[in-house]
Amino acid sequence: MSDGLARPRGSRPTDPWQLGYEGFDPAAEGIREVLCAVGNGYLVSRAAAPESRADGVHYPGTYLAGCYDRAISLVDGRTVENEDLINCPNWLPLTFRPEEGDWFTGPATTESLALDLRRGVLTRRALVVDEHGRRTRLTQRRIASQAQPHLLALETELVPENWSGRLEVRSALDADVSNTGVARYRGLTDRHLAPDGQGADPDGPLWLQAASTGSPLRIALAARTRAHRAGTPLPAARTDEIEEGWTAQVLALDATRGTPVTVEKTVAVYTSRDPAIGAPLRAARTLVTQAPDFDRLVRDHALRWTELWRRCRIDADFDGIATVRLHLFHLLQTYSEHSVDLDVGIPARGLHGEAYRGHVFWDELFVLQLLNLRLPELARAVLRYRHRRLDAARRAARSIGLRGAMYPWQSASDGSEESQQLHLNPLSGRWLPDHSHLQRHVGSAVAYNVWQYYQATGDMDFLATTGAEMLLEIARFWSTTAVYDPQRRRYSISGVVGPDEYHDACPWSERPGLDDNTYTNVLASWVLARALDAVNVLPGYRREELLERLALGRDELERWQEVSRRLHVPFHDGVLSQFDGYERLAELDWTAYRHRYPDLRRLDRILEAEGDTVNRYKASKQADVLMLFYLFSAREVRDLLRRLGYPAGHELLRRTTDYYLRRTVHGSTLSAVVHAWVLTRTDRRASWRFFRDALDGDLADVQGGTTAEGIHLGAMAGTVDLLQRCYTGLEIRQDTLWLAPRLPSAIGQVELDLRYRGHWGIVLSVDRHSVTVSLQESLQEPIRIGLRGSSTIVRPGESHRFSL
């Protein structure tokens, strides 16, 4: 299709800036609600129909960044504590009925949905026929304002097609909500809110407040509902309906056949976490009373989206560019300028659903590389979220007898480890121990993000005040984790899990965790080396302050140098081993299992249901060793291995890639992104296939039912970054922007705008024959651009064209 969007059931061709659906498909409703959600970085609201309730088909959900609640559940005879992103009070409820009719509860006779990516406006069109045959045409537009992030707005236009008479419209706020959006969590405690007051001001807004049950959080909503005809206010009789956790008003007005009636519902949302307010309820009532009309809200909102698209411009002449924009759109709805002062991280599933309980994992590793060169102030805010939780990471390290900082695999409100203790296998119905918290490599991801941000921005203030402290404490953790093995004369890191979550223990061991996971060890070596670099580049007075504060002496720094050069990296059959002893695992009968199970993405569940375990086999959920070739160029990986004392020839990448590609089932959406990136260097056709798979991940719900639980934000950002950095060959090293274009045959040209070290207007254009870099006029210093080993200086106001 020309717009590049995948075609889920019922979707319709639209222009390259729209995602559209025709008809109502109960099986696909959850996917549509997620993909057509509207948000602004402060909150995201799913695209559920305003008249709907959570009923197994629809799932109205609105999620506020950083709003978690802790609850205790009884699972399989054990007490389990979880922290969940709260499904907040429902701001949407709005329905109507002609006189003496029933309230419209859906579905409509005909229906379409269109999400305008350029302006961030969701439009729904429907025909409603009631039990008396009265036909009413309905058009609804909704936004989550990018200009005023505490405001949501819904405009509903009703046109009676074959009737005239009294029309009633009911607008409500509802605090009777639960977290029931993920089926496998439904045995857990799902009530996180309790009503904390509701009402309706005379001639003023509806209001409602709810309190979280396990934390001091308060959430307040206020709603203003007004009716007009072509801009002229309509007289309407108002009736209030108030009960615990529910407040509504019914507007009764006269409707004339063929004449539109427009109802505007504007809702303000505040929480007790918000800065610069007194009480959230007072703030919500004040804001909604002063809010402009819907058209003005849309104009201001669309203007902000114009600014965002200008800063994040990326154009490529292939049929998937609309999907790339959709992915960027959802990233900017999850994390925006409105997120910066909220002390929030980037949830792996966005703010679009309840999967992973809204926790923050390592997915920012795939997101920040995009933001560093587009919106670095957002990347810095994410890293500051990590820095505020540095003490929690220190406490976690001390709890297992180590020093430094051990960041959690899953983080939420305060930086504690939030990984689940048990997980349910839906195929067997059994609750199983969960060892995912042993993915210590999340700390290395934080360190990597710190260093890459510094390289892209040159932000010495950040490195000196925040970044270096994290780097040094993560390096200290790896140094104290590593144990010297006198037989190998090398250091080992034991009891960890790598990115491949399938392998969390060796079948010959009684303890969980693996020894010498290659990705973990090589990245730990890199962290130790970069920490030493950070010490060297800091201003002298700050270096001494930080070393004194952390009690870092010369002996410890020398140990870092030694460990960074002597960590054990296992090999077998001429390839990098995923972990020590990997070669002892059995080969899976792939032919037999693919015949019995067409979809092997959840091979771990399949084998467990059969009474077996994936730990016995050479079978991976996603890229593990190959993550090294995602984070670093092939040359950098060779240099890292040689620094560790291992020979690393040019064929190592191809051999290792081919070996693990045959044994990976891609049970994570991130796997397609990583393989697309790595295969660019060895098999561009295969790289393109994985890139297309990654583009389709959420649109086609390739993981089988997971999209309805929330977008896969890391994979979405990763697809954009494949165009931005991978296919252009863009990397930053030696204070130079290096380019090595590897455009797939399906793409003739890529053009994008970048920010780099204070330059706001860098235009990069790559085609089959040339690379052109242009700088806008500015007061910044010139930058160095490199291609194929040679570099040149480009000054503000100049362009340089490299011939390929």
C-alpha positions in Angstrom: 0.0 0.0 0.0 1.2 3.5 -0.8 1.1 4.8 2.8 3.2 1.9 4.2 0.9 1.0 7.0 0.3 -2.7 7.6 -3.3 -3.7 7.1 -4.9 -5.2 10.2 -8.5 -6.4 9.8 -10.9 -3.6 8.9 -8.2 -1.0 8.4 -8.5 1.2 5.3 -6.0 3.0 3.0 -5.4 6.5 4.2 -2.9 9.2 3.4 0.7 8.8 4.7 -0.2 10.8 7.8 -3.2 8.7 8.9 -4.0 5.4 10.4 -7.6 4.4 9.6 -10.1 1.6 10.3 -13.5 0.8 8.9 -16.2 -1.2 10.6 -16.3 -2.7 14.1 -14.3 -5.8 14.8 -14.6 -7.0 18.4 -11.5 -9.2 18.1 -9.4 -6.2 17.0 -10.9 -3.5 19.2 -8.1 -3.7 21.8 -5.4 -3.3 19.1 -7.2 -0.3 17.7 -7.6 1.3 21.1 -3.9 1.1 21.6 -2.7 2.2 18.1 -5.2 5.1 18.0 -4.6 6.3 21.6 -3.9 10.0 22.1 -1.4 11.3 24.6 1.1 14.1 25.4 3.8 12.7 27.7 1.8 13.5 30.8 -0.9 11.0 30.0 -2.1 8.7 27.3 -5.8 7.7 26.8 -6.8 4.6 24.8 -9.1 5.1 21.9 -12.1 3.3 23.5 -15.5 4.4 22.4 -16.9 7.1 24.8 -20.1 5.1 25.4 -18.2 1.9 26.2 -17.2 0.2 29.5 -14.6 -2.4 30.2 -16.4 -5.5 29.0 -13.9 -7.9 27.4 -14.1 -6.1 24.1 -13.6 -2.5 25.0 -11.1 -1.3 27.6 -11.2 2.4 28.4 -7.9 3.2 30.0 -6.1 6.4 30.8 -2.6 6.2 32.3 -0.7 9.1 33.9 3.1 9.0 33.8 4.6 7.9 37.1 1.3 7.1 38.8 1.8 3.7 40.5 0.2 1.9 43.3 1.5 -1.0 45.4 -0.8 -4.0 46.2 -0.5 -7.4 47.8 -1.9 -10.5 46.1 -2.2 -14.2 47.1 -0.7 -16.3 44.3 -0.4 -20.1 44.4 -0.4 -20.0 48.2 2.2 -17.2 48.3 1.9 -13.5 49.2 3.2 -11.4 46.3 3.6 -7.7 46.2 3.4 -5.8 42.9 3.5 -2.1 41.9 1.2 -1.3 39.0 0.7 1.7 36.7 -2.8 2.8 37.7 -5.7 2.7 35.3 -7.0 6.2 36.2 -10.6 7.4 36.5 -12.4 7.3 33.1 -12.8 10.8 31.7 -14.5 9.6 28.5 -18.1 8.6 29.3 -20.5 10.3 27.0 -23.6 9.0 25.3 -27.0 10.2 24.0 -30.6 9.2 23.3 -33.5 10.6 21.4 -36.6 11.2 23.5 -38.0 8.0 25.0 -35.2 6.0 23.6 -32.4 3.9 25.3 -29.0 5.3 26.0 -26.6 4.4 23.1 -24.1 1.8 24.4 -22.8 0.6 21.0 -21.9 -0.8 18.6 -22.9 1.6 15.9 -24.5 0.5 12.6 -21.5 1.8 10.7 -18.3 3.1 12.1 -14.9 4.4 11.1 -11.8 5.6 13.0 -9.0 7.9 11.7 -5.9 9.0 13.6 -4.3 12.1 12.2 -0.6 11.7 13.0 0.3 15.2 11.8 -2.1 16.9 14.2 -2.7 14.3 16.9 -6.4 14.2 16.5 -8.5 11.1 16.6 -11.8 11.2 14.6 -14.6 8.7 14.8 -17.6 8.6 12.5 -20.6 6.4 13.0 -24.3 5.9 12.2 -26.5 5.0 15.1 -29.9 3.5 14.6 -32.0 3.1 17.7 -34.8 0.7 18.5 -37.4 3.0 16.9 -35.4 3.3 13.6 -34.2 6.8 14.4 -30.9 7.5 12.6 -28.3 9.7 14.1 -25.1 10.6 12.4 -22.2 10.9 14.9 -18.8 12.5 14.5 -16.3 12.7 17.4 -12.9 14.3 17.6 -10.6 13.9 20.6 -7.2 15.2 21.7 -4.8 15.0 24.6 -3.5 18.5 24.4 0.2 18.9 23.7 -0.2 22.6 24.5 -1.8 22.1 27.9 -1.0 18.6 29.0 -3.5 18.5 31.8 -6.4 18.9 29.4 -8.3 16.3 27.4 -11.1 17.2 25.1 -13.9 15.4 23.2 -16.1 17.0 20.6 -19.3 15.2 19.5 -21.4 16.3 16.6 -24.8 14.7 16.4 -27.0 15.0 13.3 -30.6 13.6 13.4 -31.1 12.2 9.9 -34.8 11.2 10.1 -36.2 12.7 13.3 -36.7 15.8 15.3 -37.4 16.2 19.0 -35.8 16.1 22.4 -32.2 15.0 22.6 -30.5 14.0 25.8 -26.7 13.8 26.2 -25.1 12.3 29.3 -21.5 13.3 30.2 -19.8 11.6 33.2 -16.6 10.9 35.1 -16.1 7.4 36.5 -13.8 6.3 39.3 -15.2 2.7 39.3 -12.2 1.3 37.3 -9.8 -1.6 37.8 -6.6 -2.9 36.3 -8.0 -5.8 34.3 -6.4 -5.1 30.9 -4.0 -8.1 31.0 -5.7 -11.5 31.2 -2.7 -13.2 32.9 -2.8 -10.7 35.8 -6.5 -11.1 36.6 -5.7 -13.4 39.6 -3.9 -10.4 41.2 -5.3 -7.5 43.1 -6.7 -5.1 40.5 -8.4 -2.4 42.5 -6.0 0.5 42.9 -8.4 3.4 43.4 -11.0 4.3 45.9 -13.5 7.2 45.5 -12.4 10.3 47.4 -15.3 12.7 46.6 -17.4 13.7 43.7 -19.9 16.4 42.8 -21.1 19.0 40.3 -20.7 22.8 40.8 -23.8 24.8 40.2 -23.6 26.0 36.6 -20.0 24.7 36.7 -18.0 21.6 36.1 -18.4 18.0 37.2 -15.6 17.0 39.5 -14.3 13.7 41.0 -11.3 12.7 43.1 -9.9 9.3 43.7 -7.2 8.0 46.1 -4.8 5.2 45.4 -5.2 2.3 47.9 -1.6 1.6 48.6 0.1 5.0 48.3 -0.7 8.7 49.2 -1.5 9.5 45.5 -4.7 11.6 44.7 -6.0 12.0 41.2 -8.6 14.7 40.5 -10.7 15.3 37.4 -13.0 18.2 36.4 -15.2 18.2 33.3 -17.0 21.0 31.5 -19.7 20.0 29.0 -21.3 22.6 26.7 -23.6 22.4 23.7 -23.8 24.7 20.7 -25.1 24.9 17.2 -22.7 26.4 14.7 -20.9 28.2 17.5 -24.1 29.5 19.1 -24.7 28.2 22.6 -27.8 26.0 23.0 -30.1 26.3 25.9 -30.3 23.0 27.7 -31.9 21.7 30.8 -29.3 20.2 33.1 -29.8 17.3 35.5 -27.0 16.1 37.8 -26.5 12.4 38.7 -24.1 11.8 41.6 -23.2 8.7 43.4 -20.0 7.3 45.0 -17.3 7.2 42.4 -19.5 8.6 39.6 -20.7 12.0 38.7 -22.6 12.9 35.5 -24.8 15.6 34.0 -27.6 15.1 31.5 -28.2 17.9 29.0 -31.7 18.0 27.4 -32.1 20.1 24.3 -34.1 20.4 21.1 -32.8 18.7 18.0 -34.0 19.3 14.4 -33.7 16.9 11.6 -30.6 17.5 9.5 -29.2 20.1 11.8 -26.0 19.4 13.7 -25.8 19.7 17.5 -22.2 19.9 18.9 -21.3 18.9 22.4 -17.9 19.7 23.8 -16.5 17.9 26.8 -13.3 19.3 28.2 -11.6 17.5 31.1 -8.7 18.7 33.4 -6.6 16.1 35.2 -4.2 16.7 38.1 -2.5 14.5 40.7 -0.8 15.1 44.0 2.5 14.3 42.3 2.3 17.4 40.0 4.6 20.4 40.7 3.4 24.0 41.1 0.0 23.3 42.4 -1.7 23.4 45.7 -4.5 20.8 45.8 -5.1 18.7 42.6 -8.9 19.1 42.7 -8.7 22.9 43.0 -6.2 23.0 40.1 -8.5 20.8 37.9 -11.6 22.9 38.6 -9.8 26.1 37.9 -8.2 24.9 34.7 -11.3 23.4 33.1 -13.3 26.6 33.9 -10.8 28.7 32.1 -10.1 26.4 29.2 -10.8 27.7 25.7 -13.3 26.1 23.3 -12.5 22.9 21.4 -11.4 24.6 18.1 -8.9 26.8 20.0 -7.6 23.8 21.9 -7.1 21.9 18.6 -5.3 24.8 17.0 -2.9 25.2 19.9 -2.4 21.4 20.1 -1.7 21.1 16.4 0.8 23.8 16.5 2.8 21.9 19.1 2.7 18.8 17.0 4.0 20.9 14.0 7.0 21.8 16.2 7.6 18.2 17.2 7.5 16.9 13.6 9.8 19.7 12.5 12.4 18.6 15.1 11.9 14.9 14.4 11.6 15.1 10.6 12.6 11.9 8.9 11.8 11.2 5.2 12.5 8.1 3.2 11.2 7.1 -0.2 9.7 3.7 0.7 6.2 2.4 1.4 6.7 2.1 5.2 7.4 5.7 6.0 3.9 6.1 7.4 4.5 3.3 9.9 7.8 5.0 10.9 5.8 8.1 11.6 3.3 6.2 13.6 6.1 4.8 15.8 7.5 8.3 16.3 4.1 9.5 17.1 3.6 7.1 19.9 7.1 7.7 21.3 6.3 11.4 21.5 3.0 10.7 23.2 4.7 8.6 25.8 7.6 10.9 26.6 7.6 14.6 25.7 8.6 17.9 27.1 5.7 17.5 29.6 7.5 14.4 31.1 10.7 16.2 31.9 9.8 17.6 35.3 7.7 14.6 36.4 10.6 12.3 37.5 9.4 9.5 35.2 11.2 6.9 33.1 10.2 5.3 29.8 7.8 2.4 30.4 8.5 -0.5 28.0 4.9 -0.6 26.9 4.4 3.1 26.8 1.4 4.6 28.7 -0.9 2.6 26.5 -1.8 -0.4 28.6 -1.0 -2.5 31.6 1.4 -5.0 30.3 4.5 -5.3 32.4 2.5 -3.3 35.0 3.8 -0.1 33.3 7.4 -0.8 34.5 10.6 0.7 33.2 13.0 -1.9 31.8 16.1 -1.5 29.6 14.0 -0.4 26.6 15.4 3.2 27.0 18.5 1.7 25.4 16.6 1.6 22.1 14.9 4.9 22.7 17.6 7.3 23.9 19.8 6.9 20.8 17.0 8.4 18.9 16.4 11.2 21.4 20.1 12.1 21.8 20.1 13.4 18.2 16.6 14.9 18.2 15.4 16.0 21.6 18.5 15.6 23.9 16.7 17.4 26.8 14.3 14.5 26.9 17.2 12.0 27.0 18.8 13.9 29.8 15.5 13.8 31.8 15.4 10.0 31.5 19.0 9.8 32.7 18.1 12.0 35.6 15.3 9.6 36.5 18.0 7.0 36.8 20.3 9.2 38.8 17.5 10.0 41.4 17.4 6.2 41.9 21.1 5.8 42.3 20.9 5.4 46.1 18.3 2.6 45.6 20.7 0.9 43.2 23.5 1.2 45.8 21.2 -0.4 48.4 20.4 -3.2 46.1 24.1 -3.9 45.6 24.8 -3.9 49.3 21.9 -6.3 49.9 23.8 -9.0 48.1 27.2 -8.1 49.6 28.5 -6.0 46.7 29.6 -2.4 46.2 28.6 0.2 43.6 25.1 0.4 42.0 23.0 -2.5 40.9 20.1 -1.1 38.9 16.8 -3.1 38.9 15.6 -5.0 35.9 12.2 -3.5 36.5 11.8 -0.1 38.0 8.7 2.0 38.9 8.2 4.7 41.4 11.3 4.6 43.8 13.9 2.5 42.0 13.3 -0.7 43.9 13.5 -4.0 42.1 9.9 -4.6 40.8 10.5 -7.8 38.8 7.8 -10.4 39.5 8.7 -13.3 41.8 6.3 -15.7 39.9 5.0 -15.8 36.4 2.1 -17.7 34.9 2.4 -20.0 32.0 -1.0 -19.8 30.4 -0.4 -23.1 28.5 0.2 -25.2 31.6 -1.7 -23.0 34.1 1.3 -23.2 36.5 2.9 -20.3 38.4 6.7 -20.6 38.0 9.7 -18.9 39.7 10.8 -15.8 37.9 14.6 -15.1 37.8 14.5 -12.2 35.4 15.8 -9.9 38.1 19.2 -11.5 37.5 19.5 -9.4 34.3 22.2 -7.3 35.8 23.1 -5.9 32.3 20.4 -3.3 32.8 23.1 -1.3 34.7 25.4 -1.4 31.8 22.6 -0.1 29.6 22.3 2.9 31.9 26.0 3.5 31.7 25.9 3.1 27.9 23.1 5.6 27.7 25.1 8.1 29.9 28.1 7.9 27.7 26.2 8.0 24.4 24.3 11.1 25.6 27.6 12.8 26.5 29.1 11.9 23.1 26.1 13.3 21.2 25.7 16.5 23.2 29.1 17.3 24.7 27.2 18.1 27.9 30.0 18.4 30.4 27.7 19.8 33.0 25.6 16.7 32.9 28.6 14.4 33.0 30.2 16.3 35.9 27.1 16.6 38.0 25.2 13.5 37.3 26.5 11.1 34.6 29.9 10.3 35.8 28.7 9.4 39.3 26.4 6.8 37.8 29.1 5.5 35.5 31.6 5.1 38.3 29.1 3.4 40.6 28.1 0.9 37.9 31.7 0.2 37.1 32.4 -0.4 40.8 29.5 -2.9 40.9 31.1 -4.9 38.0 34.5 -4.7 39.5 33.2 -6.2 42.9 31.0 -8.7 41.1 34.0 -10.1 39.1 35.8 -13.0 40.8 39.3 -14.1 39.9 39.7 -17.6 38.5 43.3 -18.7 39.0 43.0 -21.6 36.6 41.9 -19.4 33.7 43.8 -16.4 35.1 40.8 -14.4 34.3 37.8 -12.8 36.1 34.3 -14.4 36.0 30.8 -13.0 36.6 28.4 -15.6 37.8 24.7 -15.8 38.6 23.3 -13.5 35.8 20.8 -13.7 33.0 21.6 -12.2 29.6 19.1 -10.5 27.2 17.9 -14.0 26.2 15.4 -14.5 29.0 14.8 -18.1 28.0 18.1 -19.2 29.7 18.0 -18.4 33.4 19.9 -21.4 34.6 22.1 -24.2 33.4 20.5 -27.7 33.5 23.5 -29.1 35.4 23.3 -26.5 38.1 21.0 -26.2 41.1 21.2 -22.4 41.3 19.6 -19.9 39.0 21.7 -17.7 36.8 24.5 -18.3 34.2 28.2 -17.9 34.4 30.1 -15.5 32.1 27.3 -14.4 29.8 29.3 -12.9 26.9 27.1 -9.9 26.4 27.2 -9.1 30.1 31.0 -9.6 30.4 32.0 -7.6 27.3 29.7 -4.8 28.2 31.0 -4.8 31.8 34.5 -4.4 30.4 33.4 -1.5 28.2 31.7 0.2 31.3 34.9 -0.1 33.3 36.9 1.4 30.5 34.5 4.3 30.0 34.3 5.0 33.7 38.1 5.5 33.6 37.7 7.8 30.6 35.1 9.8 32.4 37.5 10.3 35.3 40.1 11.6 32.9 37.8 14.1 31.0 36.2 15.7 34.1 37.5 19.1 35.2 40.2 18.7 37.8 38.4 20.1 40.7 35.3 18.0 39.9 37.3 14.9 39.5 38.8 15.3 42.9 35.4 16.0 44.5 33.9 12.9 43.0 36.7 10.6 43.8 36.6 11.9 47.4 32.8 11.6 47.6 32.9 8.0 46.4 36.1 7.1 48.3 37.6 5.9 45.0 41.4 5.5 45.4 44.2 4.6 43.0 44.1 0.9 44.0 40.5 0.6 43.0 40.9 2.4 39.7 43.9 0.1 38.9 41.7 -2.9 39.7 39.1 -1.6 37.2 41.8 -1.4 34.6 42.8 -5.0 35.3 39.3 -6.4 35.4 38.3 -4.6 32.2 41.2 -6.4 30.4 40.8 -9.8 32.0 37.2 -10.8 32.0 36.4 -14.2 30.6 34.7 -14.5 27.3 33.7 -18.0 26.2 33.9 -19.3 22.6 32.9 -22.6 20.9 33.0 -23.8 17.3 34.6 -20.6 16.2 31.8 -18.3 17.5 31.2 -16.4 20.7 29.3 -18.5 23.2 26.2 -17.1 24.8 27.5 -18.1 28.2 30.0 -20.5 29.7 29.0 -24.1 29.0 26.6 -23.2 26.2 28.1 -25.8 23.9 27.0 -28.5 26.4 23.3 -27.8 25.6 21.3 -30.1 23.4 20.1 -29.1 19.9 16.4 -28.8 19.6 14.6 -30.8 17.0 13.5 -27.7 15.1 11.8 -29.5 12.3 9.6 -31.5 14.6 8.7 -28.5 16.8 7.9 -26.2 13.8 5.7 -28.9 12.4 3.8 -29.2 15.7 3.8 -25.5 16.6 3.7 -23.1 13.7 4.5 -20.2 16.2 7.5 -20.9 18.4 7.9 -17.4 19.8 6.9 -18.7 23.3 9.0 -21.8 23.1 9.7 -21.6 26.8 6.0 -22.0 27.6 5.6 -24.8 25.1 8.4 -26.8 26.6 7.4 -26.1 30.1 3.8 -27.3 29.3 5.4 -30.5 28.0 7.3 -31.0 31.2 10.6 -29.9 29.7 12.6 -26.7 29.9 14.2 -24.4 27.3 17.2 -24.3 29.6 18.3 -27.6 28.1 18.5 -26.4 24.5 20.4 -24.1 22.2 17.4 -22.0 21.6 17.1 -18.3 22.2 14.1 -15.9 22.7 15.9 -13.0 21.2 19.4 -11.6 20.4 21.9 -12.0 23.2 25.5 -12.2 22.0 24.4 -10.3 18.9 23.4 -7.3 21.1 27.1 -6.5 21.1 27.0 -5.9 17.4 23.9 -3.8 17.8 25.5 -1.5 20.3 28.9 -1.4 18.6 30.3 -1.5 15.1 32.0 -4.7 14.1 35.3 -2.9 14.3 34.5 -1.8 17.9 33.5 -5.3 18.9 36.8 -6.7 17.5 38.7 -4.0 19.4 36.8 -4.8 22.7 37.7 -8.5 22.3 41.3 -7.8 21.4 41.6 -5.5 24.5 40.4 -8.5 26.5 43.1 -10.6 24.9 41.1 -12.6 22.5 41.8 -12.9 18.7 38.8 -11.5 16.8 38.9 -11.8 13.0 36.6 -10.2 10.4 34.7 -13.4 10.0 33.6 -13.6 13.6 30.6 -11.4 13.1 29.3 -13.5 10.2 29.9 -16.8 11.8 28.3 -15.7 15.1 25.3 -14.1 13.4 24.6 -17.2 11.3 24.9 -19.5 14.3 22.5 -17.7 16.5 20.1 -16.7 13.8 19.3 -20.4 13.2 18.5 -20.9 16.9 16.4 -17.8 17.7 12.6 -17.7 17.7 12.2 -13.9 18.1 9.9 -14.0 21.1 10.5 -10.3 21.7 9.7 -7.5 19.3 13.2 -6.1 20.0 14.7 -9.1 18.4 13.7 -8.1 14.9 15.2 -4.6 15.4 18.5 -6.0 16.6 18.8 -8.6 13.8 17.9 -6.0 11.2 20.7 -3.9 12.5 23.3 -6.6 12.7 22.5 -8.2 9.4 23.0 -4.9 7.6 26.7 -5.8 7.7 26.4 -9.4 6.4 23.0 -9.9 4.6 21.1 -6.8 3.5 18.2 -8.7 2.2 17.7 -10.4 5.5 18.2 -7.1 7.3 15.3 -5.6 5.2 13.0 -8.6 6.0 13.6 -8.1 9.8 13.1 -4.3 9.4 9.7 -4.9 7.8 8.9 -7.4 10.6 9.8 -4.8 13.2 7.6 -2.2 11.4 4.6 -4.6 11.5 5.2 -5.7 15.1 2.3 -3.8 16.7 0.2 -3.0 13.6 -0.1 -6.7 12.8 0.1 -7.8 16.4 2.8 -10.3 15.5 3.2 -11.4 19.1 -0.4 -12.7 19.1 -2.5 -10.6 21.4 0.1 -8.4 23.1 -0.5 -5.1 21.3 -3.8 -4.6 23.0 -1.9 -4.6 26.3 0.3 -1.7 25.2 2.7 -0.7 22.5 6.2 -2.1 22.3 8.0 1.3 22.6 11.6 0.1 22.3 10.8 -1.7 19.1 9.0 1.3 17.7 11.9 3.6 18.5 14.3 1.0 17.1 12.7 1.0 13.7 13.1 4.8 13.5 16.7 4.5 14.6 17.4 1.9 11.9 16.7 4.7 9.4 18.4 7.4 11.4 21.7 5.7 12.4 21.9 2.1 11.0 21.1 2.6 7.3 23.0 5.9 7.2 25.9 4.4 9.1 25.8 7.3 11.6 28.0 7.0 14.7 29.8 9.3 17.0 33.5 8.7 17.9 36.6 10.8 18.2 34.4 14.0 18.3 33.3 13.3 14.8 30.0 12.4 13.1 31.0 9.4 11.0 28.8 8.1 8.2 28.9 4.8 6.4 25.6 4.5 4.4 24.2 1.1 3.8 20.8 1.9 2.2 18.7 -1.2 1.5 17.8 -1.6 -2.2 14.1 -0.6 -1.4 15.2 2.8 -0.2 16.6 5.4 -2.6 17.0 8.3 -0.2 16.9 9.2 3.5 16.7 12.8 4.7 16.5 13.9 8.3 17.2 16.7 10.7 19.5 16.3 13.6 20.8 18.1 16.7 24.4 17.6 17.7 26.5 19.4 20.3 24.4 22.6 20.3 23.6 22.6 16.5 19.8 22.7 16.0 19.7 22.6 12.3 21.8 19.8 10.8 20.3 18.3 7.7 21.6 14.9 6.6 20.7 13.6 3.2 21.8 10.2 1.9 21.1 8.6 -1.5 22.8 6.1 -3.8 25.4 8.5 -5.0 26.2 10.9 -2.2 25.9 12.1 1.3 25.2 15.8 2.0 25.5 17.5 5.4 24.2 21.0 5.8 24.4 23.3 8.9 22.1 26.2 9.5 23.7 29.5 10.5 24.4 29.6 14.2 27.0 30.8 16.8 28.1 27.2 17.5 31.5 25.8 16.7 32.1 23.9 13.4 31.6 20.2 13.5 33.7 17.4 12.0 32.1 14.9 9.6 33.8 11.7 8.5 33.2 9.2 5.7 35.3 6.1 5.0 38.3 7.0 7.1 38.6 10.7 6.1 36.9 13.7 7.7 36.3 17.3 7.0 35.1 20.4 8.9 31.7 21.8 8.2 31.0 25.3 9.5 27.6 26.9 10.3 25.8 28.0 7.2 27.8 25.6 5.0 27.1 22.3 3.3 29.4 19.5 2.3 28.7 16.7 -0.2 30.5 13.4 -0.1 30.5 11.4 -3.3 29.9 7.6 -2.8 
